[in-house]
Amino acid sequence: MQPDMSFNPGISTKVIHHGKTYADNTGTVMPPIFPSSTFSHGNPEGFDYTRSGNPNFRILESILASLEECKYSTVFASGVSAITAIASSLKSGDLVLCEENLYGCTVRLFEQVFSKFRLQTKWLDFSRTDSLKLIDELKPSMIWLESPTNPLLKIIDLKKICNKAKESQTPVVVDNTFSTAILQRPLDFGATLSLTSTTKYINGHSDALGGAVCTQDLEWEDQMKFAQKALGLQPSPFDCWLITRGIKTLPLRLSKQVENAFALANALGAHPSVEWVRYPFKSDHPQYELAKSQMKSGGAIITIRLKADQKQTYSFCKNLRYFTMAESLGGVESLICHPATMTHASLNIETKKKLGIDESLVRLSIGCEDFSDLKEDLNQQLSQLM
Ligand SMILES: *Cc1c(COP(=O)(O)O)cnc(C)c1O
């Protein structure tokens, strides 16, 4: 769906004024929910059956495309559905070069599902310069990146890899869930597809699942719309409606979350019970300069290593007042996650070690609460570790 490019308002305006509500003559300010599974043949908007399109999909798609400042966007039932849609464009024998720190469910899909269809994957540390050479050597059909990575917030030089991939016309996918288009624009760096789990920051209220793929390329857009209907990856109209509501406050929420996260990252770094803090815009981040050059701010995820064993780390997570111990991220409420036993529990010990995930590591998703409350909550539980 093409957004109207004839005017160019700022981001906060764009996400609020989405244009069409598909409810002409009613004066409705919010779009209605269109739960209809089917539409009468030959209607002017060209709807036929909700698996292949619905007014609520189109409204959200037009906002996402305007947020990303790109031509096309396709919505899906979840981030994993969006990943599935992209992977379904590949064929048996194709090789995907993947960053070795991809989101866990992406890894699981490639290793346990698409491998059965002989899709090949190779896992690389894309922060190393020698990974660029392998693009020439291995001639992959696709490159799959994520930056910052989960949970160690490694930064990948997106522009450099996209430039290299362009020489061989290799499509590059960037999972941009942790940043959203507000903080980082993969398509501007030359990525072919920008993928987002809208479940996280975009919706921001932890009450709906969704995914989206944005692109400037009509052929890819056609493939995404095809996957939406052919694989049954479409979202529900109600979830799209919720995400359309949630996205209106994305710039507002994210700026509060980033402000809290930046201040907390620096405060935590000074605490004696914290071994180290990883945050992209903290000056001791190993790729601080690169982060500054490709992101507008450091985001709202902080990863810390505690001076504590597994049992102490677990009770630290459990006893916080304002941080719920839960998977997921990006909502208005702060969450804390123990990757070794939660998001990355299924990995074997060697892989965990290689990825730097151990029992003392915790990942914080910073919400919109008052900074002083979050700081006091963390400090109080950190002092229990001394
Ligand atoms: C959550 C997440 C996904 C998957 O999204 P769902 O909406 O949960 O299916 C993909 N990538 C990243 C980076 C995520 O954080």
Ligand as a Chemical Component Dictionary entry (heavy atoms), coordinates in Angstrom:
data_LIG
# 
_chem_comp.id                   LIG 
_chem_comp.type                 NON-POLYMER 
_chem_comp.pdbx_formal_charge   0 
_chem_comp.three_letter_code    LIG 
# 
loop_
_chem_comp_atom.comp_id 
_chem_comp_atom.atom_id 
_chem_comp_atom.alt_atom_id 
_chem_comp_atom.type_symbol 
_chem_comp_atom.charge 
_chem_comp_atom.model_Cartn_x 
_chem_comp_atom.model_Cartn_y 
_chem_comp_atom.model_Cartn_z 
_chem_comp_atom.pdbx_ordinal 
LIG C1 C1 C 0 9.878  -10.970 19.390 1  
LIG C2 C2 C 0 10.809 -10.939 18.264 2  
LIG C3 C3 C 0 10.515 -11.618 17.066 3  
LIG C4 C4 C 0 9.284  -12.466 16.894 4  
LIG O1 O1 O 0 8.119  -11.754 16.993 5  
LIG P1 P1 P 0 6.727  -12.385 17.493 6  
LIG O2 O2 O 0 5.800  -11.263 17.263 7  
LIG O3 O3 O 0 6.900  -12.791 18.905 8  
LIG O4 O4 O 0 6.455  -13.575 16.613 9  
LIG C5 C5 C 0 11.435 -11.531 16.032 10 
LIG N1 N1 N 0 12.577 -10.832 16.166 11 
LIG C6 C6 C 0 12.899 -10.183 17.289 12 
LIG C7 C7 C 0 14.185 -9.428  17.368 13 
LIG C8 C8 C 0 12.032 -10.210 18.382 14 
LIG O5 O5 O 0 12.370 -9.580  19.510 15 
# 
loop_
_chem_comp_bond.comp_id 
_chem_comp_bond.atom_id_1 
_chem_comp_bond.atom_id_2 
_chem_comp_bond.value_order 
_chem_comp_bond.pdbx_ordinal 
LIG C1 C2 SING 1  
LIG C2 C3 SING 2  
LIG C2 C8 DOUB 3  
LIG C3 C4 SING 4  
LIG C3 C5 DOUB 5  
LIG C4 O1 SING 6  
LIG O1 P1 SING 7  
LIG P1 O2 DOUB 8  
LIG P1 O3 SING 9  
LIG P1 O4 SING 10 
LIG C5 N1 SING 11 
LIG N1 C6 DOUB 12 
LIG C6 C7 SING 13 
LIG C6 C8 SING 14 
LIG C8 O5 SING 15 
# 
